[in-house]
Amino acid sequence: MCAVTVQTFAQFGQYEPWRHSLVHVQRGGLLLWVTRGQGVLHMHGVRRGFGTNNAVYIPPDHLWAVDFGRQTLGLAVALPRDLSDHFPKTERLLRVQDALAQSELTGLIEDMRREQQQDRPFVGEALAAQSALIGIWLRRQIEALPPQTKPRAAERLARRYATEVARSLGTGINMAEIAAQLEVSPAHLTRVCRDTAGMTASEIQTQPLLHEARKLLVDTKTPVKAIAAQLGFNSAAYFTRFIQHHCGQSPRQLRQAAQHTAKPALSRRG
């Protein structure tokens, strides 16, 4: 079973903030529980503000990013794909007003955190069971909500576009081609994305590509030429120019700089 991680927001955002500030594809499930402060989320093509006692869930294969405000506190629970079945299938932002529900979620996450830190038998099974309980908590909160109003046409289009961006990452398809698939013009798609996400359609497509490129450069030893091919670039030279333009460093310099960035060891079990 893959690892479960529980981190404070300080741990989650302290090192290499690009990992969460760039729009990117969430590979497993992610729960953010905000206990103090506020910030802004990109949730699959739509911009949302969040505050104290908000629970955010991002399912696998969805686009997201977060900008934490100053002094924002909370807990982040990252789940492997195989433990996400008990969770909602779409991204959710819940404003939890009931004090009992707030303490219940905090307790569930803290139980998982303690389990993660202790070297005890059957820890993987325990974390899986605790993940399921958190998923049930989320679905109970959603079940108690009043019926939702139908999203605006602009939001529906932005979410369809986000789905196609996530699905086509690394294929080399461009924004205009996705717009054609969605039967809208690139200009209309860009206007819609500016309205719903505060970003252009091209930015929503570029940021996940940049995020994936940086991850491969920092987290693996895969040759630059192979990364370029994997992400749909026509040549290593074009990929190098892309990284240089967005990061101010060449792929090699970016990789070398990351090797000198000190990171604390994280407890991961499952």
N, C-alpha and C positions, 0 to 999 in steps of 0.2 A: 504494500500500500504506500502511496506517495505521502510526503510530509504535510502535516498541518502546522501552521505557524500562528502564534498569537503575539502581537507586538503593541506597544504603546504608540501613539501617533509620533512621539519624539523619535522612537526607533525607526518607525516606518518612513519618516520623511527626512531624517537627519543626514543620511548618506545618499549621494547621487540623487538629488531631488528630481532630476529629469525622468526617473523611473515612474513617477506618478503624476508629474506636471504635464508631460506630453500625452496627448490622446493616443491610446494604444488598445490592443485587443487583450482582454482579460482571458487568460488561459484556463484558470479554474474559477471557483466561486470566491467572492470577496465580500465580507461584511465589515462595515465601518460603524462604530457606535460612538457618537459624539457626546461627551459628557460636559464639555465647556467650549465656548467660542463659536465661531462661524466660518464660513468659507463658500466656495463656489465649485460646483461639479459640472463636468461634461458627462452626460449620461446618454450614450447612443444617439448622438445628433441633437440633443436638447440640453440647454444650459439651465441649471437649477441652483438656487441658493440653499444652504443648510445652516442649522444652528444647534444650540444645546438640546440634548435629548432627542436627537434625530438618529434614526437607524437607516443606513444605506446598504442596499445589496446590489451587487453587480454579478450577473450570472456568466458562465463561460461563453466565450465567443462574442461578447458585447464590447463596444468601444466605451472607454471612459477616461477621465483624468480628473484631478482634484487640485485645487489651490486652497491650502489651509490658511485661514487668517492667523494673525498673531495671537499667541497664547491659546490656540485651540488644543484641547485635550480630548483623548478618547482611546479606544482600542480598535485594532484591526485584526481580523481573523481571515487568514487565507486558507482556502480549502482546495484539495485536489479535485479534479473533475469527478472522480468516482464517489466523492462524498457530497456532491452537490444535488443529488437526486431529491433530497428532502426539502430543497429550497425552491423559491419561486423561479419560474422560467423566464421572467422578464425583469428588468431593472426596477428597483423600488426605492422610494424615499419616504420614510414614515416619520411623522412627527408624533412622538410618544408622549402623551400628556399624563397618563395614569402613573402615579408614583409606584404602585405595586409592580406594574409591568416594567418600569425602568429598573427597579432593583432586581427583578427576576432576570432580566437580560444581563445586567452587570454580574450577577452571581453565576450565571451559566458560563459566561466568558472567563471569569476568574477561576472557576472550577477547571475549565479546559487549560488555562494557563498553568495552574499548579500541577495538573497531570502531566503537562508537557515538560515541566522542569524536574520531575521526579523520575528516577530510573526504577520503575516498578514493572512487574510482569503484566502482560496483556495491555500495555499502554496503547497499542494501536486500536484494539477493540474498544477501549475506554474513550479514546478520542473520536472514534466513529460514532459511538452512542451519544456522546456529548454534542457532536455536530448535528445529529438527527434532532436532538432536543432543541437546539437553537433554530433549526429549520422549522420545527413545529411552532415555536414561539413566533417566528416571523409570519407564518401562514395564519396563525390565530389572530394576530394584529390586523392582517389584511382582511380576514373574514369579518372582523368587527367594523370595518370602515363602511360609510354610506356608499351607495352606488356611484361609480365614477362617471363623470361626463365624458362624452366622446371627444377624443383629442382633435385639435384643429387639423385641417387638411395640410397645413404647412408642417406640423409636427409629424404627421403620418408619413409625409414625403421624406422628411429629414431622417426619420428612423429607418425607412426603407433604404435610403442611401447609405446610412451607417452600416446596415446589414450587408450590403453589397461591398462596401469598403473592407469590412472585416473578412468577408468570404474570399475576396479577390486579392488579398495582401500577398505580394510576391509574384503575381502573375504578369505584371507589366502593363495591365490595363490602365487607361487614363481616365480622368474625371469625365471628359466629354463622352467617352464610350459608355460609362456607367449611366450618364444622363440619358443617352439614347436608349439604353435598356429600360430605363424608368419612364420613357416617352415624354421627357421634358427637355427644354433647351438648357445648355450649360449656364446661360445667363439667369434663367429662372431658378435653377437649382442653387446657384450662388446667392441669389437674393433670399431664398428660403433659408439657407444655412446661416446667413448673416442674421436673419430674424430669430431663428430658433436657438442657435448655438453661439452667436457672436463671433463666428469664424466663417471664412469662405469655404466653399466646397473643396477647393484645392488644398487648403490647410488641413481640413479634416482627413483628406486622403494622404497628405504628405507626412503628418505627424506620426501615424502608426508605422509607416515605412521607416522613418528616422529612428523611432523607438526600437524597432526590431533590429535595425542595423547596429545601433549602439549596443544592444544586448548581446548580439553575436560577437561583436568586436571585444567587448569587455568580459563576457562570461565564457567564451570558448577560445580555442586556438585555431579555429577554422581559417584557412588562408583567405586573404582579402578577395582574391579572384573568385573563390568558391562562394563567398558571402554575396558578392555582386551577382553571380549567376542565380543563386538561390532566391534573391529578392527581385529578380526580373530585370536587372540592369543589363544593357546591351554590351557593356565592357567594364573592366575594372577601372579604367580611366574615368569613365562617366560616374561611376560610383564614388571614386575618390573626390571628384569635383563636388558631388552632392554632399558628402560629409564635410568637406572643407567649407562649403558655402554655409551650411547650417550650424556647424560646431566651431568653426575657426581653426580647426586642426585637421591634419590628414588622418586617415584611418590608423596608420602606424603610430602617430603621435597620441591619438586618443587611447589606443590600446596600452601604450607605455605609461601614460598618465594614470590610467585606471589601476595599473599594477602597483602604483605607489600610494594609492588611496587606502588608508587604514580603515578596516571595517571590523566591527565587533563580531565575535562568533555568536551565531544564533542557535538556540536549542530547537532542533526539528526532529520530531519523531512521528511515526505513524505506521 
